[in-house]
Amino acid sequence: MPTLKKNAYSTGSGRFIAAFVLGFFLLPPSLAADATANVVASAETPLQELIAEALRNNPEIRAARHEAGAAHHRISPAGALDDPLLEAGVVNLPLSSLSFKRDDMTMKMLGLSQKLPFPGKRALREEIAAKDTEALDHAYRETANRVVRDLKLAYFDLALVIQSTRMTQKNAQILGQFLKIAETRYTTGQGNQADVLKAQIQLSRMRDELIRLSHERQMIEADLGRAAGRGPGRAIGSGELLPEIPRLHEAEMPLETLRETALKQRPQLLALQNLVERNARAVDLARQDYYPDFDVKLSYGQRSGSMDGVRRDDMVSLTLAMNLPLWRASKLEPRVAEAIAMRDQMSDMYQAQQNEVFAKLRQQAANARHSLQSARLYESTILPQARLGVETALVAYRVNRVDFMTLLDSQMTVFNYEIAYETALANYNKALAEIDLLTGAQQRIVEEKE
């Protein structure tokens, strides 16, 4: 019997986002609403209920949402001026007398200064922060889509385990009936003890398979509960939901359309596009350092009257200072070169990620087609023929035209084909879940109501 394995496929999006994006943040209400807009409003199936629960409660998604919100508050400060400086003091006070009246240039001074970046720098800084924020908004959506993908894979694995358990129990009942027939024929002298032993062995194998499926169900339920955002005290229980594998309903998946969709809406690729643009603006900002920044200072000096009572006028000073960007070769040009290298590196990373997405789309589309064709073949031809073979063998066995082993093999063949059919259905829907992640779709539940 085929072993059920959890699909461990991953696009590496979590590692990729963590490597070059600062994190994932609390979006404004409009963006938070977008993340749940594609979830079916009326939760009609356990899968839809779990997806809605994960989008609300999964801590990974919540952390991404909170961090995304924090990023929005960094845009305005990035383009703001530095705080002005207020200074107060005494100017030209003679040490010999410490008198404000002896010297004409002695005064009490109050000044205000403001640093002014070269025109264009503030706008570039704000634009860079905005691009970072847009990338993190997309990273938040990528996190939500990835969690939904993980939840779907666990859901379909659990549905397969539950369906396999049902079929194993059913097969065990049929084998029990075969065992009674073999025992009856043996006691009447029409059969032999070997037939009874063979039936007992197969029945024991079914019981062992039920034990294995029970263990596997507990493991998958733990994964499903984690994806749904449930803590240890709220693990998914065996009696809480009965996942069902959606029946076959072929989805249109032309590869070129999937690629175009991924380019337009895959959050991971959109985040990289934002970071390519962000690094291009960083190059412009580095080149702006060739131009000086300014420091404007306005001060007011209050002078006391002279010692003989003559009034002195107060004074006002206005100065403009600027830095001199002289160290181009040793300081400025290396910074520009660094910014250009980072821009080119991000562009190459975007191209590499785009190639990876396209390759995985091709793989998952092929997996979906293969699983769909296999399921169609089992459904239309293999299973009906195998079940007919069991009926024929049972009739023939009762009149001693075939041996018991032929009957037993026919039943076990039907059982294995039924498991293979359900596995193909699960793999088909899991491939669609992977395609949803790769193209940036929130969810696609392919189900045909009967």
C-alpha positions as CSV (number, residue, x, y, z in Angstrom):
1,M,0.0,0.0,0.0
2,P,1.4,3.5,-0.8
3,T,2.6,5.4,2.2
4,L,1.0,8.8,2.8
5,K,3.6,11.5,3.0
6,K,3.2,15.2,3.7
7,N,4.2,17.3,0.7
8,A,7.3,19.2,1.9
9,Y,7.5,21.4,-1.3
10,S,8.4,25.0,-0.5
11,T,9.4,27.9,-2.7
12,G,11.8,29.2,-0.1
13,S,9.7,32.4,0.2
14,G,10.1,32.6,4.0
15,R,13.9,32.4,3.8
16,F,14.0,34.8,0.8
17,I,11.8,37.4,2.4
18,A,13.7,37.2,5.8
19,A,17.0,37.7,4.0
20,F,16.3,41.0,2.4
21,V,13.1,42.4,3.7
22,L,13.0,43.8,7.2
23,G,10.0,41.8,8.3
24,F,6.2,41.7,8.0
25,F,3.9,44.4,9.5
26,L,0.4,45.4,10.7
27,L,-1.3,46.8,7.5
28,P,-3.8,49.5,7.4
29,P,-7.4,48.3,7.5
30,S,-7.7,48.4,3.7
31,L,-4.7,46.1,3.3
32,A,-5.8,43.8,6.1
33,A,-9.2,43.5,4.4
34,D,-7.5,42.5,1.1
35,A,-5.9,39.5,2.7
36,T,-9.3,38.0,3.6
37,A,-11.2,39.3,0.6
38,N,-10.7,36.1,-1.4
39,V,-11.8,33.8,1.4
40,V,-15.4,32.6,0.9
41,A,-17.6,34.6,3.2
42,S,-19.9,31.7,4.1
43,A,-17.7,29.0,5.5
44,E,-19.4,25.9,4.0
45,T,-16.6,23.4,4.3
46,P,-14.1,22.5,7.0
47,L,-11.3,23.8,4.7
48,Q,-12.9,27.2,4.3
49,E,-13.4,27.4,8.0
50,L,-9.8,26.5,8.7
51,I,-8.5,29.0,6.2
52,A,-10.6,31.8,7.7
53,E,-9.4,30.8,11.2
54,A,-5.7,30.8,10.1
55,L,-6.0,34.2,8.5
56,R,-7.4,35.5,11.8
57,N,-5.3,33.6,14.4
58,N,-2.0,32.3,12.9
59,P,0.8,34.0,14.8
60,E,3.0,34.1,11.7
61,I,0.4,36.1,9.8
62,R,-0.3,38.3,12.8
63,A,3.4,39.1,13.2
64,A,3.6,39.9,9.5
65,R,0.6,42.2,9.7
66,H,1.9,44.0,12.8
67,E,5.3,44.6,11.3
68,A,3.8,45.8,8.0
69,G,1.8,48.4,9.9
70,A,5.0,49.6,11.6
71,A,6.6,50.1,8.2
72,H,3.9,52.6,7.1
73,H,4.9,54.8,10.0
74,R,8.5,55.1,8.7
75,I,7.7,56.8,5.5
76,S,7.0,60.3,6.7
77,P,10.0,60.4,9.1
78,A,12.3,59.3,6.3
79,G,11.7,62.5,4.4
80,A,11.4,64.9,7.4
81,L,13.9,67.5,8.3
82,D,16.3,67.1,11.3
83,D,15.1,68.7,14.4
84,P,16.2,72.4,14.6
85,L,18.7,73.4,17.2
86,L,18.0,76.0,19.8
87,E,21.1,77.5,21.5
88,A,21.5,80.2,24.2
89,G,24.7,81.6,25.7
90,V,26.9,84.5,26.4
91,V,29.2,86.0,23.7
92,N,32.5,88.0,24.3
93,L,32.2,88.3,28.1
94,P,35.5,89.7,29.6
95,L,37.1,87.4,32.1
96,S,38.7,90.3,34.0
97,S,35.4,91.9,35.0
98,L,32.7,89.4,34.0
99,S,30.7,92.6,33.2
100,F,28.1,92.8,30.4
101,K,28.6,96.7,30.3
102,R,32.4,97.1,29.8
103,D,32.8,95.7,26.2
104,D,30.6,96.7,23.3
105,M,30.7,93.2,21.8
106,T,29.5,91.5,25.0
107,M,25.9,90.1,24.6
108,K,23.5,87.5,25.6
109,M,22.8,85.3,22.6
110,L,19.8,83.2,21.5
111,G,20.1,81.2,18.3
112,L,18.2,78.8,16.1
113,S,19.7,76.6,13.4
114,Q,18.3,74.2,10.9
115,K,20.0,71.6,8.7
116,L,18.8,71.5,5.1
117,P,19.7,68.6,2.8
118,F,20.5,69.4,-0.8
119,P,17.2,69.6,-2.8
120,G,16.0,66.2,-3.8
121,K,17.5,64.2,-1.0
122,R,14.5,64.2,1.3
123,A,12.2,63.1,-1.5
124,L,14.5,60.2,-2.4
125,R,14.7,59.1,1.2
126,E,10.9,59.1,1.5
127,E,10.6,57.2,-1.8
128,I,13.0,54.6,-0.6
129,A,11.0,54.1,2.6
130,A,7.8,53.9,0.6
131,K,9.3,51.2,-1.6
132,D,10.5,49.3,1.5
133,T,6.9,49.5,2.9
134,E,5.4,48.3,-0.3
135,A,7.7,45.3,-0.4
136,L,6.8,44.5,3.2
137,D,3.1,44.7,2.4
138,H,3.7,42.1,-0.3
139,A,5.7,40.1,2.1
140,Y,2.7,40.0,4.5
141,R,0.5,38.7,1.7
142,E,3.1,36.1,0.8
143,T,3.2,34.9,4.4
144,A,-0.6,34.6,4.4
145,N,-0.6,32.7,1.1
146,R,2.2,30.4,2.3
147,V,0.3,29.6,5.6
148,V,-2.8,28.9,3.6
149,R,-0.8,26.6,1.3
150,D,0.6,24.7,4.3
151,L,-2.9,24.4,5.7
152,K,-4.3,23.0,2.5
153,L,-1.6,20.4,2.2
154,A,-2.2,19.2,5.7
155,Y,-5.9,19.3,5.2
156,F,-5.7,17.1,2.1
157,D,-3.3,14.8,3.8
158,L,-5.7,14.4,6.7
159,A,-8.6,13.9,4.3
160,L,-6.6,11.1,2.6
161,V,-5.8,9.4,5.9
162,I,-9.5,9.6,7.0
163,Q,-10.6,8.2,3.6
164,S,-7.9,5.5,3.7
165,T,-9.1,4.5,7.2
166,R,-12.7,4.2,6.0
167,M,-11.6,2.0,3.1
168,T,-9.3,-0.1,5.2
169,Q,-12.1,-0.7,7.7
170,K,-14.4,-1.6,4.8
171,N,-11.8,-3.9,3.3
172,A,-11.4,-5.6,6.7
173,Q,-15.1,-6.3,6.9
174,I,-15.0,-7.8,3.5
175,L,-12.0,-9.9,4.4
176,G,-13.9,-11.0,7.6
177,Q,-16.7,-12.2,5.4
178,F,-14.2,-14.1,3.2
179,L,-12.7,-15.6,6.3
180,K,-16.1,-16.9,7.4
181,I,-16.7,-18.4,3.9
182,A,-13.2,-20.1,4.0
183,E,-13.9,-21.4,7.5
184,T,-17.3,-22.8,6.4
185,R,-15.8,-24.5,3.4
186,Y,-13.0,-25.9,5.5
187,T,-15.4,-27.3,8.1
188,T,-17.5,-28.9,5.3
189,G,-14.4,-30.4,3.7
190,Q,-14.7,-28.2,0.5
191,G,-11.7,-26.0,1.4
192,N,-8.4,-26.2,3.1
193,Q,-6.8,-24.7,6.2
194,A,-4.3,-22.7,4.1
195,D,-7.2,-20.5,2.8
196,V,-8.3,-19.8,6.4
197,L,-4.7,-18.8,7.4
198,K,-4.3,-16.6,4.3
199,A,-7.5,-14.7,5.2
200,Q,-6.5,-14.3,8.8
201,I,-3.1,-12.9,7.7
202,Q,-4.7,-10.3,5.4
203,L,-7.1,-9.4,8.1
204,S,-4.2,-8.8,10.6
205,R,-2.5,-6.7,8.0
206,M,-5.6,-4.5,7.8
207,R,-5.6,-4.1,11.5
208,D,-1.9,-3.1,11.5
209,E,-2.6,-0.6,8.7
210,L,-5.4,0.9,10.8
211,I,-2.9,1.4,13.7
212,R,-0.5,3.1,11.3
213,L,-3.2,5.4,9.9
214,S,-4.3,6.4,13.4
215,H,-0.7,7.4,14.3
216,E,-0.4,9.3,11.0
217,R,-3.7,11.1,11.6
218,Q,-2.5,12.4,14.9
219,M,0.7,13.8,13.3
220,I,-1.2,15.5,10.5
221,E,-3.8,16.9,12.9
222,A,-0.9,18.6,14.8
223,D,0.4,20.2,11.6
224,L,-3.1,21.3,10.7
225,G,-3.7,22.8,14.1
226,R,-0.3,24.7,13.9
227,A,-1.2,26.1,10.5
228,A,-4.6,27.2,11.8
229,G,-2.9,29.1,14.6
230,R,-4.1,26.9,17.4
231,G,-2.1,26.5,20.6
232,P,-1.5,23.3,22.5
233,G,-4.8,23.6,24.3
234,R,-6.8,23.8,21.1
235,A,-5.4,21.0,19.0
236,I,-7.6,19.7,16.2
237,G,-9.4,16.7,17.5
238,S,-10.5,13.6,15.6
239,G,-14.2,14.3,16.2
240,E,-14.1,18.0,15.3
241,L,-14.1,17.9,11.6
242,L,-14.2,15.4,8.8
243,P,-12.2,16.7,5.9
244,E,-13.2,15.4,2.5
245,I,-11.0,15.3,-0.6
246,P,-12.8,17.4,-3.3
247,R,-14.1,15.3,-6.2
248,L,-12.6,15.8,-9.6
249,H,-13.2,19.1,-11.3
250,E,-10.7,20.0,-13.9
251,A,-9.2,23.5,-13.7
252,E,-7.9,25.3,-16.7
253,M,-4.1,25.7,-16.3
254,P,-2.4,26.9,-19.5
255,L,1.2,27.4,-18.5
256,E,1.6,30.8,-20.1
257,T,-1.4,32.2,-18.3
258,L,-0.1,30.9,-15.0
259,R,3.2,32.7,-15.7
260,E,1.5,35.9,-16.5
261,T,-0.6,35.6,-13.4
262,A,2.4,35.0,-11.2
263,L,4.2,38.1,-12.6
264,K,1.2,40.2,-11.9
265,Q,0.1,39.0,-8.5
266,R,2.7,36.8,-6.8
267,P,3.5,38.8,-3.7
268,Q,7.1,37.5,-3.5
269,L,7.9,38.7,-7.0
270,L,6.1,42.0,-6.5
271,A,8.2,42.5,-3.3
272,L,11.3,42.0,-5.3
273,Q,10.2,44.4,-7.9
274,N,9.7,47.0,-5.2
275,L,13.2,46.3,-3.9
276,V,14.7,46.7,-7.3
277,E,13.1,50.1,-7.6
278,R,14.1,50.9,-4.0
279,N,17.8,50.2,-4.7
280,A,17.6,52.2,-7.9
281,R,16.5,55.2,-5.8
282,A,19.3,54.4,-3.3
283,V,21.8,54.8,-6.2
284,D,20.3,58.2,-7.0
285,L,20.5,59.1,-3.3
286,A,24.2,58.1,-3.1
287,R,24.9,60.3,-6.1
288,Q,23.2,63.2,-4.3
289,D,26.0,63.1,-1.7
290,Y,28.2,64.7,-4.3
291,Y,26.3,67.9,-3.5
292,P,26.6,69.7,-0.2
293,D,24.0,70.0,2.6
294,F,23.4,73.3,4.3
295,D,23.1,74.6,7.9
296,V,21.2,77.9,8.3
297,K,21.6,79.7,11.6
298,L,19.8,82.8,12.9
299,S,20.9,84.3,16.2
300,Y,19.8,87.3,18.3
301,G,22.3,89.1,20.6
302,Q,21.0,91.3,23.4
303,R,23.6,93.9,24.6
304,S,23.4,95.8,27.9
305,G,24.0,99.5,28.2
306,S,27.5,100.9,28.7
307,M,28.9,101.7,32.2
308,D,28.2,105.4,31.6
309,G,24.6,104.7,30.7
310,V,24.7,104.8,26.9
311,R,22.3,102.4,25.3
312,R,23.7,99.7,22.9
313,D,21.7,98.3,20.1
314,D,20.9,94.6,20.0
315,M,22.3,92.5,17.1
316,V,21.0,89.9,14.7
317,S,23.2,87.4,12.9
318,L,22.4,85.1,10.0
319,T,24.9,82.5,8.7
320,L,24.9,79.8,6.1
321,A,27.2,76.8,6.4
322,M,27.7,73.8,4.1
323,N,29.8,70.7,4.1
324,L,32.4,70.3,1.3
325,P,32.2,66.9,-0.3
326,L,35.8,66.8,-1.3
327,W,36.7,63.1,-0.6
328,R,35.0,61.7,-3.7
329,A,37.6,59.0,-4.5
330,S,37.9,57.6,-1.0
331,K,34.4,58.2,0.4
332,L,31.7,59.1,-2.1
333,E,32.5,57.0,-5.2
334,P,32.8,53.7,-3.2
335,R,29.3,54.4,-1.7
336,V,27.9,54.9,-5.2
337,A,29.6,51.7,-6.4
338,E,28.1,49.9,-3.5
339,A,24.6,51.1,-4.2
340,I,25.0,50.1,-7.9
341,A,26.1,46.6,-6.9
342,M,23.2,46.3,-4.5
343,R,20.8,47.4,-7.3
344,D,22.2,44.9,-9.7
345,Q,22.2,42.1,-7.1
346,M,18.5,42.7,-6.4
347,S,17.7,42.7,-10.1
348,D,19.5,39.4,-10.5
349,M,17.7,38.0,-7.4
350,Y,14.4,39.0,-9.0
351,Q,15.3,37.2,-12.2
352,A,16.5,34.1,-10.3
353,Q,13.3,34.0,-8.3
354,Q,11.2,34.5,-11.4
355,N,12.9,31.6,-13.1
356,E,12.4,29.4,-10.0
357,V,8.7,30.3,-9.9
358,F,8.3,29.5,-13.6
359,A,10.1,26.1,-13.2
360,K,8.0,25.2,-10.2
361,L,4.8,26.2,-12.0
362,R,5.7,23.8,-14.9
363,Q,6.4,21.0,-12.3
364,Q,3.2,21.5,-10.4
365,A,1.1,21.9,-13.6
366,A,2.6,18.6,-14.7
367,N,1.9,17.0,-11.3
368,A,-1.7,18.2,-11.5
369,R,-2.2,16.8,-15.1
370,H,-0.7,13.5,-14.1
371,S,-2.8,13.1,-11.0
372,L,-5.9,14.2,-12.9
373,Q,-5.3,11.7,-15.7
374,S,-4.6,8.9,-13.2
375,A,-7.8,9.7,-11.2
376,R,-9.9,9.8,-14.4
377,L,-8.5,6.4,-15.4
378,Y,-9.1,4.8,-12.1
379,E,-12.6,6.3,-11.9
380,S,-13.7,5.3,-15.4
381,T,-11.9,2.1,-16.2
382,I,-9.6,0.5,-13.6
383,L,-11.9,0.5,-10.5
384,P,-15.1,-0.7,-12.3
385,Q,-13.1,-3.5,-13.9
386,A,-11.4,-4.5,-10.7
387,R,-14.7,-4.5,-8.7
388,L,-16.3,-6.6,-11.4
389,G,-13.4,-9.0,-11.1
390,V,-14.0,-9.5,-7.4
391,E,-17.7,-10.3,-8.0
392,T,-16.8,-12.8,-10.7
393,A,-14.1,-14.4,-8.6
394,L,-16.5,-14.7,-5.6
395,V,-19.1,-16.4,-7.7
396,A,-16.5,-18.7,-9.2
397,Y,-15.0,-19.5,-5.8
398,R,-18.3,-20.6,-4.4
399,V,-18.6,-23.3,-7.2
400,N,-14.9,-24.3,-6.9
401,R,-13.9,-22.8,-10.3
402,V,-11.1,-20.6,-8.8
403,D,-9.0,-21.0,-5.7
404,F,-9.3,-18.8,-2.6
405,M,-6.0,-17.0,-3.4
406,T,-7.5,-15.7,-6.6
407,L,-10.5,-14.3,-4.7
408,L,-8.3,-12.7,-2.1
409,D,-5.9,-11.2,-4.6
410,S,-8.9,-9.7,-6.5
411,Q,-10.2,-8.0,-3.3
412,M,-6.8,-6.7,-2.3
413,T,-6.3,-5.3,-5.8
414,V,-9.5,-3.4,-5.6
415,F,-8.5,-2.1,-2.2
416,N,-5.1,-0.9,-3.5
417,Y,-6.7,0.7,-6.5
418,E,-9.2,2.6,-4.3
419,I,-6.3,3.9,-2.2
420,A,-4.4,4.9,-5.3
421,Y,-7.5,6.7,-6.6
422,E,-8.0,8.7,-3.4
423,T,-4.2,9.5,-3.4
424,A,-4.4,10.8,-7.0
425,L,-7.4,13.0,-5.9
426,A,-5.4,14.4,-2.9
427,N,-2.3,14.9,-5.0
428,Y,-4.3,16.8,-7.7
429,N,-5.7,19.2,-5.1
430,K,-2.3,19.6,-3.4
431,A,-0.8,20.5,-6.8
432,L,-3.5,23.1,-7.2
433,A,-2.6,24.5,-3.7
434,E,1.0,24.8,-4.8
435,I,0.0,26.6,-8.0
436,D,-2.1,29.0,-5.9
437,L,1.0,29.9,-3.9
438,L,3.1,30.2,-7.0
439,T,0.7,32.5,-8.8
440,G,-0.3,34.5,-5.7
441,A,-3.9,33.4,-5.5
442,Q,-5.4,33.4,-2.1
443,Q,-7.2,30.0,-2.5
444,R,-8.8,27.8,-5.1
445,I,-10.9,25.1,-3.6
446,V,-11.7,22.8,-6.5
447,E,-14.8,21.0,-5.5
448,E,-17.8,19.7,-7.4
449,K,-20.8,19.3,-5.2
450,E,-22.7,16.1,-5.8
